[in-house]
Amino acid sequence: MDTKEKAPAEGASKAGWILLGAALVLAAGSIGYNVYGGAGGGDAPASVDGAAPSIEDLRKAAEAASDDAGPWADLAFAHFRQGQFAEAATAYARAAEIAPEDAVLHSALGEALVMASSRDPLPPQALAAFEKALALDPSDPRARYFMGVKKDIDKDHEGAIAAWLDLLADTPPGAPWEADLVRTIEQVGKINGIDVAPRIAKVQEGRQPPLLAPGPGSLAADAGAPDVRGPSAAEVAAAGAMTPSQQREMAEGMVAQLEGRLQENPGNLDGWVMLMRSRMTLGEPAKAKAALEAAIKANPAEAAELRRQAQALGIG
């Protein structure tokens, strides 16, 4: 840890920044966020009574899996939940060393380093971790958010607001961090005399429709489709108590439900776009491309629009 720390900068408080960062951590179990599945895909050790494994259990599992990032990520997540941020950073660093191409491990490391810092709101090591995450995955929401924080710290408040508005534009409506992100933009705008209301409204108008929103073509509008939806509040809360491997399993289960519903109703264009987006955020570009091909086959008249949506998602 860098000992040459400076006092927090003016603009938005570190506490406010961290609250939103916590929302991004909570969102790790929801579709639309790039959750980590573990290099080996192994599950965290279960305790005898069925309760969550202890830190000691997780540590033993991690030490026994020197070439598997999954147990190290589970250990880091457990430390983070208990407020042991320095320990979380150490474990995330080990996981990222084992799986250096996994963006979410680097962004999680960056956040743990931010939380572990007593004075510097964005330590150099954290900044480097966020930059690495974005080099691997330019869409990583946690890294994008904290890079906006960097601009605010550097007194580039307009740049910070622009970065957060871009993140808001890519945020699925109803995502756990949405409200806090909007509040952060509003707070920084108010503090610095920047009128953000019309800009927020413009971004909101152009966003993708929420998965739960009723209306023609939306998943919620399909009668008898209670099993195809975004994560409920209860599920998001449950995700916050899960290990990364359990979060991955939850997300994959929701995607499987979505696929099943699309087999029954292949004319649901919003559903196909959500499936493609979910596959990309789960790190499955081949399956995302397969979803595009299936969508076009089922909806040949909409091929151009489906390809446009796929291109925006980075599907080749």
N, C-alpha and C positions, 0 to 999 in steps of 0.2 A: 504493500500500500504506500502511495506517495505521501510523504510526511510534509511536503511543501504545499499545504492547503491554504486556500484563501477563503475569506468570508463570502457568504452567499451574495450574489448580485441582486440589484434592485430589479423590479419589474413584476415578476410573479414569484411567490414564495416557494421554497423548496418543498414545503409540506404540500402545497397545492399540486406541484408537479408529481410528487410521489403518489398522491391519491389517484391520479389518473393512471400512473404506472401500475398501481395495484389493480385497477380495473382491467388493464390489459393482461395481467397475470391471471385474473379470474376468468377472463375470456378464453383461456387456453383450451378449454374443453368444448368450445362452441364452434360450429361450422363457420368458416370464413376467417378463421385465424390459423396460422401455420403452426400446428402443434407438433411436438417432437415424438417420434415413435420409437426411438431407441435403435441403435445400430444392430443389436441382436434381436430385438423384438421381445425380449424376455420380460416376464411379469415381476413386479416387486415381491419380495418374500411376504408371505401371509403369517400373521401371528396365530398362536394356538387357539385363542378364543374368537378369532374372526375379526378382531379389531384391526385398525391400521397398524402396519409394522412400526416398530420403534426405530428411533434414530440408530441405535446400536445394531439392530437387525439389518437396516439398510446399509450401514457402514460395512458390516461383514460381507454382505452381498456384493457391494461395490469392490471391495478389496479382493474378492474372489473372482472378479470378472475384469481382469486387467485390460482386456481388449474389447470390452462392450461398454459403450457410452450410456446405455439405458439405466443400469443400476446407479451410476454416478449422477445422472440427471435426477433420478428419484431421490437420492440422498440430498442433493442440492435443493430440490423443491421442498423437502421436509424441513431442512434447516431454514429456508426462507420463510415458511409458514410460521415457524416458531420465533421469528425475529432474529435468528442467528445469521446475520447477513455476511459477515466475513467468512464463516464456515461454508455458507451457500456459494459464495464466490469461488472458494477453493475447489469445491466439488464441481461447480459448473466449468471451471477452467480445465479440470481433468477430463470432463466429458467432452469439452470442445477440442481438447488435444487428441482424444481418441477418434472423434468424428469431426474433423476440421471443416468439412463442407456443409455442415448443418447450421444454417443461419440462425435458427431460433435458439440454439445453445449459446451463440455469441451474444445475441441480444439479451438473453436471460443473464448471462455473465455480466454484461454492462449494467443492467439494472441492479443486480446484487452489489456491484461495486459502488454504485450511486448510493444505495441504501446504507452501505457499510461506512461511507465517508461521513465524518462528523462535521466537517466544515465546507469542503469544496463541493458545490452542488453538482459538478460533473467532472470527476477526476480524469486525468489523461488516459488511464487504463480503460475506463468505462467508455470514453469517446472512441478509443481504438476498437473496442469490442463492437460498438454500434456501427462503426464504419465497415468493419469486417462483415457484419451481418448484412448490411445493405449491398455490399459487393457481391455477396452470395445470393441475396434475395431482395431486390429493390422494393418489394411490397411489404416487407416486415413492418407491421404497424408499431411495435414497441420501439424499434430503432428509429423509425421515421419520427415518432413523437419526440423522442429525446434529442434528435438532431434539431428539431424545432426549439427545444429548450436551450440548446447551445446557442442558437441565434438570439434568443431572448436574453441570455446571460451576456452576450456580446453587445447588447443594446441595439441589435437589429430587430426591433419589435415588429416592423412590417414584414420582414423576412420570416420571423417566427409564425406570425399569423397566417401568412401565405402557405407555409409548410403545413400548418395544422388544418387549414381549409382544404388543402389537397388530400390530407389524410381523411378528413371528414367526407370528402367526395367519394372516397373508396371504401368507406365504412358501411357495412350492411346496416340498414335502418333497424333499430332495436338492439344493436350490439351493446354489450355491457358497459363499454367505455364511451358510448356516444354522448350521453348527457354531460359527463364530466369534461369531455373534449370541447363541447360547445361552451360550457361554463368557463373553461380555461381561455378560450378565444375571447369571450366577452370580457373576462377579467383583465387580460392583458390590453385589450382595446380600451377599456375604461381608464385604466391606470395611465395609459400613454396618449389619451385623447384621440383615439382612432375609432372612427365609426365603422363597426363591423356588422351591424344588423343587416344591411342590404346584401352584404357579401355572403353572410351565412344563409340568408333566404335564397339567394341565387344558387348556392351549392345544394341546398336542400331540394330545390325544384328539379335538379338534374340527376339526383341519385337514383340508384336501382330501387324498385319497389320492394318493401319488406316481404319476407317469406310468409309472414303471418297475415299480411294485409288482405282484406277481402276485396273482391273485384274480378272482372272477367280475366281469365288467363292466369290468375294467381293460384298458388297451391291451396291457400285457405278457402278459395272460392269453389274448389272442387268438392262437391257433396260427398260425404262419406270418406273424407281423407284426414281423419284426426291423427293418423300416424305419420303424416308428412308435414313437417313444420320445422321452424327454427327452435333452438333450445328455449324451454320455459324458464321462468325465474328460478324455479326449484332445481331444474337441471343445471343451470349455471352455478347456483349455490353449491350443488353437489360436486360440480367440477372443481370448485375451489378446494375441496377436501381430497381430491384424487391425486395419485401420482401421475407423472407424465405418460407412462405406459397405459394407465387406466383411462386417462383423458383421450388418448389416441383411440382406444377401443370404443369409447363412447362416441367419438366423432365418426368413426367408421361405421358404427351401427346406425347412426342417423343417415349417413349417406346411403347405406344399403336399403333403408326404408324408402328413401327418395327414389332410388332406382326401381324398387318394386312398384311404387305408385306410377312411375312413368311408363312402365310396361303395361299397366292398365289404362293409362291415359296418355298416349304418346303425343297428343296434340298440344300438351301443356308447354308452351315455349319458355315461360318463366322457369318452369321446373328443369328444363334442359340446361338453361343458362346457369341456374344454381348448382346443378350437378357438375357442370364443367368447372365452375369456380371452386367448388368443394374439392374436386379431384386435384386441381392445381395447388390449392393451399395445403393439401395433404401430401404434396410432393409426388403426385402420380400423373405426370404429363401424358404418358401413353394412354392411361385410362380416360383422361380428359379428352384426348383426341378421338378415342373410341366413342365417347359420349357424343361428340360433335358429329361424327359420321352416322351414329344411330339417329340423332335428332334430324339430320338432313334427310336420311332415308325415310323417316316417318313424316317429315314435313318438307317435301321438295320445293314447294312454293315459297318457303321461308328461308331457303338456303343462303341467300345473300345476307340476310339479317343475322342468321346464326353464325355465319363465317365472320361477320363484322364483330359480333360479341366475342367470339372465340379469339380473334386477333387482339382485341382489347385486353383479354386475359392472358395473352402471351402463348396461346396454343398454336403451334406451328402446323 
